[in-house]
Amino acid sequence: MNVKTKSGDSNKEKTVVRARVAKKRSNPVSPAKFSPSWVVLHAQDAPGYKIELINRIREGVKKTDWKQLIHYTGSTEKEFEHILPASISSMQKKTVYGKETSERIYELARLFGLGYEVFDSKEDFKKWLMTPSKTLGKRIPFELLDSSFGFEMVESEIMRIQYNVYS
């Protein structure tokens, strides 16, 4: 679009050209705000972030949001079977999950978001999750995610990596 304006006292015209540049979208379907997939992609310091997540956990995660998270992380439900408090077969029967399952899904989303931020790629983070860690007692980080203490340990280790603080 061209816009012509006269500057000050002179009769000269300035031409300003404005053009819209289309942004590339890496994912054709953007996740719903505060869904587990959205949590992976967005900063945790948004106003009301934690309060909204608590509300979402209380309402329960929808099956479609869980499937979207699985797809986004490039994983399968089977990989998360030992981490979730409900069996995969019972999860397939429900459209909205209970509070405990929803909370674990959001914990996973937060952890994957942190991991993607710290590591160079999704693949590098997933490789790290499946590699025994000295600082975690030579255990595979992913295997510790079946408890809140395990989540805390893995998250702390990722933060140490982020800030180059090795034990």
N, C-alpha and C positions, 0 to 999 in steps of 0.2 A: 504494500500500500504506500503510495506517495502522499506526503503532506507538505504543502507549501505554506511558509509563513514569512512575514516581513520582519526584518530585524531592526529594532530601534528606529533611528532617524533616517537611515538610508532606505532606498527603494529596492535594495537587493533582496532577492528571494532565496531562501534556503530550502533545500529539498532533503527531507528526512525519509529514509527508506526503512521500513520495518517489515521483517519477514518472520513467519512462524516456522519453527523447525520442529519437525515431528520427532518425538522421543521414541527410541526403541523400547519395546516392552519385552522383557525376557520371559515373562509368563503371561499368556493371553488372558487368564482368569486371575484377577488379583484376589487374595483372600479377604474375607470379611474382617473388619476391624476387631481386634482383640481375639480372633480365632487362634488356635494353636499355631497355624502356619504364619499368621500375621506376627505373632510373638517372636518367631524365629527371625523374621525380617526387620523388626523395628526396635529402636532403642527403648530401654526400660525406664528411662527417666521422663516419659511423657506424663503430663499432669493426670493424676488419678489412676495411673497405670496399675499399681498393686491392688487398689480397691476394686477396680473393674475386673481384674483377674479373679479376685475372691468371689465377686458376684457371678462371674462366668462358671467358676468351679461349682458354686452352690446350685446354679441352674442346670449344670451338667453339660458335658461336651457332646455335640451332635455327632452321630456316626459319620456324616459327610465331612465334617471338619477333621475327624480322626483320619479318614481315608485320604484327605487332601494333605495332611501332615506326613503320612506314610509315603505318599507319592513324592512330595517335595524333598524329603530326606533321601529318596532313592532306596528305601528299605522295603521290607515286607512285614506283615503283621506277625508272622512266625518268628522273626528276629526279636520282637519285643515280648514274646510270650512269657518268658520268665520274669520280666520286669513289671508287667501289669498285674494288678490284684484280681483281675477277672480273666477267665479263660477266653481264648479267641472264639470258641464256639458260642459261648454265652454273649460275647460282644457282638457277634454277627446277628443275633436275634433281637438286639435292642436298637432303638433309634436315638436314644439319649442315654448316656452313661451316668452311673452314680457318682457321688461326691469323691470317693476314694480313687476311683479309676480316672475321673476327670482331673483330679489334682496331680496324679502321676503323669498324665498326658501333658499337662502344662509344665511340669518339672522337666520332662523330656524336651519340650519346645524351647524352654529357657536355656537348657544345657546345650542343645544343638545351635541355638542362636549365638551363644558365647563361643562355642567351638568354631563356628564358621567365621566369627569375627577374628579369632586368634590365629587360626591356621590359614594357610594360603588358599585352600580349596576344600570342598566338601569331601573329596576323596582322601585328602591328607588327614582331615579330622577323623573320618571313619577308620582309616588305617591306624591312627593313634589310639582310638577307642578299643581296637582289637589287638593291640600289642602290649605284652606285659610291661608294667612300669615298676622300676626299682623303688621309687618313693611310695608306691602303693603296695609294698610288700611282694613285689614280683607278680602281682595279680593283673589280670586284664581289666582295664577300667570299665568296660561295658558290663562285665559280670558283677560289678559292685552296685549297679543301678537298681537293684531289687529292694533297696531300703533307703530311707531318708538319710541315714549316716553315710551310706555309700555315695549317694548323690552329692552330699556335702564334701566328701573327700575328693571326688572326681572334679567337682567345680573348683575347689581350692587348688588342685593340681593344675588345672587349665589357667587359673589366674596367675599362678607362679610362672607358668610358661609365658604368659602374656607380658609379665614384668621382668622376665629373665632372672627369676629367683629360684634357683635349683637347690634342693635339699641334699 
